[in-house]
């Protein structure tokens, strides 16, 4: 129901004529109700009230657009100066907001000028109701609309939609259909991000005793093109084929497609945001390593929680009861997403590298699974810090840290990491040949680091 209301709201916003008609009908109905309940007294003038409302509405529109222009200027610097033109030319809701507020101010002032402010008349009531409608409903919606529309996802989606519309108008489009004989495909109808899946409703839709294997193709949070399969059904019998062919729309409705990713069911999205903040913080343009370290701390918090959690979600376990299999991110993918890019862009800053090692060392304490332990060990190995285990003169050319104090600081944290890793491998990796081999290597590296301080 919520999704249908949001879709209706988006459709109404696409055309200023619908917006104007809806606003006029609502204000007219409310005015008639007010006029019926409070007809007013003859001779009582509402000039003061109308003047106050006119000044409030005028102040709101001037102040709001001052902030909007500043926000658009910042967005144009970040993205492209051409988005400012697009914002007003193609955005019907912004145009409706501007002209409706101007019209309201003009109407309120004209009532006073032409002497139509008597309380017994319906005209001032229409102006008062219209002003309150704009202030209490349209204004908050416009603020939300602006915040939504200067987002990178909205900008890119709007550009893509306008370009696709031009292609459809100018060229004949060849149809594309996937019709495998042994499968039924549930096709996505609108390009966008897979925001979430209604797992429980999907479970209820599929009949008990279903024998056909059902595979959900995209990850939650991935971008799905129109025409791509959301779900693939490997047909077991003709009865199942008939059911899935007849219920394609119902099944597709359980997949929520949006122009944004959200936190709901999308664990990598939160990690992606923290990584983006950290990368921007350590860039030369911003140069804010403290923010980057703060992001690494909270990424460690997320990975620690993932390390303590089962690798299969509760929804996946539920759906497997009806032979439905969903794609989920595993622990290794989450760890790579959290740390790889930060190391890539910050590998020449010893503080960033040191903090990454410290964070992974802290996570090792909570790992109780040998496979997850291997993932974390591999993450540090991928940092290629072997130059810290060699004489500096031999590796001078490949070592990015030219100061001995920086190298020693890294060695201290690396030795803490080795000690914790060795301890955890002794506790949970005694029977794993690969971990036994890694443990011996770590013991040699640790001995070298402890003996060879600069």
N, C-alpha and C positions, 0 to 999 in steps of 0.2 A: 504493500500500500504506500509506504514511504517513497519507494523508488518511482511509483507511478505519479505521485504528486510532484516529485522533483523533475520528472520528464515533462509533465504538463507545464510546470513553471518555466523550464528551458524553452519549450516551444512558444509559449506566449511572449517571452522576451525577444524572440527572433524577429518580430514584426511590430513596429511602432503603432500600427493601426489597431492590432489586438490590445496592446497596452493601453492605448487611449480609450478604446471602447470599454474595456474592463474597468478602468478607473472611473470613467464617466458613469457607468451603470451603478457601481458601488456607491459613489458619492451621491448620485441622484436618489437612490433608495434610502440611504442614511439621512439625507436632507428631508425627504418626505416623512420619514418616521419622526424626526426631530420636530418638524413643523406641525405634525399631528399631536405629538405629546406636549410640546411647548409652543403654542401659537404666538406668544409674545403680546406685549401691550402697545397700543397705538401711542405715538408721540415719544416713545423711548428710542433714542438714537444710539447706534452701535459704532459710532465713528472712532472712539478711542480703542475699542476692541479690534476693529478692522485695521487701524493704523499699526497697532502692536503686532498683529499677526503678519501684516505686510513687511514690517521691518525684520521680524524673525525669519521669514521665508527668504527675503533678500539676503540677509546675513548668512544664512545657511548655504545658499547657492554660491555666493562669492567665496566664502571660506572653503567650502568643499572643493571647488574647482581650482583654488589656489594650491591646495594639497595634491589634487589630482595631477596638475601640471608638473609639480615637483617630482611626484612619483614616476610620471611618464618620462621626465627628463632623465632620471636615474636609470629607468628601464631602457631608454634609447641608447644610453652610454654602454650599458651591459650587453644589449642585444643588437639593435639596429635602429637608426633614427627614423626609418620608414614605418615603424610600428605606431608612431603618434598619429600619422594620417589614417592608418587602419582603425585605430581606436575610435575615432569619431565618424569616419565614413561608413563603416560596416556595423558599428555597435548601436543597434536601435534603442537599447535600454538607456544608454548614456544620452542620446539625443532626446528621448522622451523625458528623462529626468530634467535636463536643462530647460527645455521649452515649456514643460508643465509648471515648473517653479516660476519661470518668467511670466507665464500666462496668469498664474495665481496672483502674483504681485500686481500685475496690471488690472486684473478683475477687482481685487480688493480696493485699489486706489480709485478705480472708475466708479465704484459704488458710492464713495464719498463725494466725488466730483459731481455726479448726476443726482445726488440727493436720494439715493435708494438704500439708505442705511437704517430705515425705520424697522424696529424689532418685529412688527406685525407682518412685514413682507417676507417672502420666501427667498429673495435674492441674496440678502446678507447671510442667511443660514447656509445657502449653498456654498458661498465663499468661505465661511467658517469651517464647515465640514470638510470642504476640499483642502483647506490649509492644514487641518489636523491630519487628514489622510496622507498628505505629502510628508508632513513632519514625522508622524509616528509609524508609518508603514513604508512609504517609498524611500525615504532618506536612509533608514537602516539597511534596506535591501540594496540600495545603490552602493553603500560602503562595502557590503559583502561582495557585490558584483565587481567593483573596482579591484579589490584585493584578489579576487578569483581571476580576473582577466589580465592582470599584469604578471601572473605566474607564468613561468617558462612553458609549462605543459599546455596552458590555455593558448598562449601565443602561437606555439608550434602547431597545435591542433587546428586553430582558426585559419592559419596560413595554408595548411594542407587541405582543409575542407574547401576553401575558396578555389584553390588550384585544381582539385579533383572535379569540382562543379564545372569549371571551364573546360576541362578535358571531356567531360560527359556531354557538354553542349556542342563542342566543336568536332568531336570525332565519334565514329561508330565504335561501340565497345563490343569486343568478342566475348561471348559467354564462356564461362569456365565451370565445369562440373566434375566432381570426383564421384565415380560410381563403381566402386569395387564390388564384385559379385558376392564375396564372402563376408562383407562388412556392411554395417550401417554407420554413416558418419553424421554426427550432429554438428551442423555448420554455423559458424559465427556470422552474424548479419551486419555488425558495425565495428569498424576498427577502433581499438582503444586498449587500455590496460585491463587485464583481468583483476578487478578490484577484490572480488571474493567469490566463494562458491557456497550456496545454501546447502551444506552437507546433509543436514537432517531432512530437509525437504526432498533432496535428491534420493536419499535413502528410502523415504516413504513412497516416492514415485515408482521406483523399481520394484516389481512384484517379488513376493517370497518365492524361493525356489528357482530364481533366475540362474540358468546354466551358461549363458553367454558371457564371455569375458568382456568387461567394460573398462576401457583405459582412458583416463582424463589426460589429454595431450599437453596443454600448457601448464606451466607453473603459475600459481597465484602471484601477481605482480608483473608478469611478462606481458609484452605488447602482442596483441592478437589481431592480425589483419582480417578484414571482412572476407569471408570465403574460406578461411582456414578452419579445420575441424577442431571443435572444442572437446569432442568425446568420440571415441572409436569403439564400436561394438563388434566383437568377433562372434558372428552368429553361430549358435549351436544347433538350432532347429527352426523350422518354419514358423512356429507359434511365436517365438521370440522376435523373429524378423517383422511379423505383422504388428506386434506390440510397439516396437521401437520406431517403425515407419509411421505409425499413427500418432505417436506421442513426441515427435521431434521438437515441436514448439514448446511443449510443456517442459521437456528436459532442458532445452536451451535457456529457458527462463530462469533456471537455477544458477546460471553463470552471470554475474554482475559485471558488465563492461562499463568502464568510466574513463574520463580523460585524465584522471589522476590515479596514482597509486595511493594506498592508505595503509595504516598500521594493521587493520583487520586481516588476520591470517597471513600477512606478508612480513615475515620476520626479517628478510634481507633489506626491506625498505628503511627501517630504523638504522641498521648498520650502514647503509648507503649514505644516509644523511650525515651521520657522524664522520664518516670517511671524507665526504665532500667538504665539511667544515674544516677538518684537520688539514687536508691538502691545500685548501685556500689559505689557511693560517700560516703554513710553512712556506708559501710562495714568496719570492722576493718582493712582490708588490705589497703584500700585507705584513710579512715578517712578524708574526705573533706566535712564537713557539709555545707559549704558556697555554693558549687555547688548544693547540694541537695535542699537548700532553694531557689536557683535560679530556679531550675526545678519546685518546688512547685508554685512559683510565676507565671510561664508561663502556668502551668497546670490550675491554677486559671483563667488565661486569656482565655484559651480555654473553660473551663466550663462556664465562664460568657457569652461567645458568644453563647454557646449551650443553656444556660438558656433564652437568648433573642430570640432564633430562634424557628421556628415551629417544632413540633415533626415529621412531615411528610415532606419529601423532595419534591422539585419541580418535580423531575423525577418520584417519586412515584405517584404524583397527575396526571401527564401526562399519565402514563401507565395504571392507573385505568380506564381511558376512554375507553380502549380496554380490560378491564377485566384481566389485568396483575397485579399481586401483588408481590412486592419484599420485602425481609427481610432487615430491617434496625435496627441499634443499637438505643435504646431509651436513654433518659436522665439518667435514673437510672444506666444503664450499663456503660455509659461514666463516671459518677461520681465514681462508684465503681472501674473502671479500673484506674482512675486517682489517687485515694487516698488510697485504701485499702492496697495494697502491701507496699507502703511507710510507712504507719502507722505500719503495721505488723513488719517490719524490723527496724523501728526507734522509737518504742513506749517507749523505755527506755532512749531516748534522749529528754529532756524536750524542747530543742530548736526546734526540728523537730515537736513535738506534738503541741507546742505553735504556730508554723508557719502554721500548718495545720488548726488549729482553727481560726487563723487570716484570712487566705485565704478564708475559707468558710464564715466567718463573712462578708468579703468584697463582696462576691458573692451574699449574701442574699439581698443586696440593690437593685439588678437588677432583682430579681425574681418577676414576676407578675402573676404566675400561682400557685395555691394551691398545685397541685400534685407535681410540681418541688420543692416547698418549703418543702413538706414532705420528699422528697428524701434527701435534704441537711440536714434537722434536723435528719433524721435517720443515716446519715453518722457520725455525731458527737456522737449520742447515741451509735453507734457501737464501739466507742473508749473506752467505759466503764470507764469513768472518775469519777464515783460516789465517789471514795475515796477522791476526792477534796472537797466533800460536807459533809464529816464526820470529826470527831475529829481524828487527826493523830494517837494518841495512840491506837485507836480502829482498825485502818486499817493499822498499821505499816507493817504487814507481806505481804499485797497485794499491797502496794504502792511502785512503782519502784523509786520514787524520794525521797531520804533520806534527802536532804537539804531543810530547810524551805523557803529559798529565791527562790528556783526553784518551790516549790509548790505555793508560793504567786504569782510568775510571771505567772504561768498557771492560777491561779484563776482570775487574772486581765483580761487576755484575754478571759477566760470563761465567766466572768461577762459582758464583751463587747458583746460577742456572744449572751448571754441570752437577753440583752437589745435590740439588733438589731432583734433577732428572735421574741421577744414579740411584738415589733413595727410592724414587717411585718405581724404577725398573726392577729394583730388588724386591719390592712389595707385590707388584702385579705383573711382572714380565719374566719371571724365572723360567717359564716353560716355552717362551717365545724365542726362537733362534735368532731372529732379526734383532730383537731388543737386547739379547745377550751380547751380540756382536757390537751393537751401538754402545752398550755399557762399557765394554772394554776400550773402545775408541775414546769415550768420554773420560774415562779414568786416566788415559795417557795425556789427553789434552789438559785436564785439570792439573796433573802433576807438572806439566810444562809451564802453565800459567803461574802457578804458585812459586815456581823456582826462578822464573825469568821476569821479574818486575824491572821496569826501566827506572 
